[in-house]
């Protein structure tokens, strides 16, 4: 027997799944020698297929940055590198959001979210984006503080020296005019 079917099928372009069907009324079974339609002798059960388009994988890395504490907020570069995979021809990647910012000494991730565009259409859903975030680091600012000194002759009274100042040989000044030693 020979099976003849007219597949109308389903067509998808974007990532996702769809049931692949066909016009069952056009399905016929023929005897390959006599060419006779023998469909009436079969009880046909249909198992429909699935058409699946998986998202295209890319890996993206953001840069790292390091600053000495200066009382200002620092942001990661608005940059990224596609380190694995590639975009389809005509597709472009842009930063949709970035939340890598740091003010005080410490570290944060240089996080971004990409949007993939094809002309004016957002096609991000067709990509699986794996991010490797760079690190933004602010190091402590080194300063040298000089504590007051005094040389006194014993007189039976309690004495204190309460002066404190930035040493003239300090490698750096205070980060802001609003900062003071106490």
Secondary structure as UniProt FT lines:
FT   STRAND          2..4
FT   STRAND          16..20
FT   HELIX           24..26
FT   STRAND          28..30
FT   TURN            32..34
FT   HELIX           39..41
FT   STRAND          49..53
FT   STRAND          56..61
FT   STRAND          65..68
FT   STRAND          74..75
FT   STRAND          81..84
FT   TURN            89..90
FT   STRAND          91..98
FT   STRAND          101..102
FT   STRAND          106..110
FT   STRAND          112..118
FT   TURN            119..120
FT   STRAND          121..122
FT   HELIX           124..126
FT   STRAND          127..132
FT   STRAND          134..139
FT   STRAND          145..147
FT   STRAND          164..166
FT   TURN            168..169
FT   TURN            177..178
//
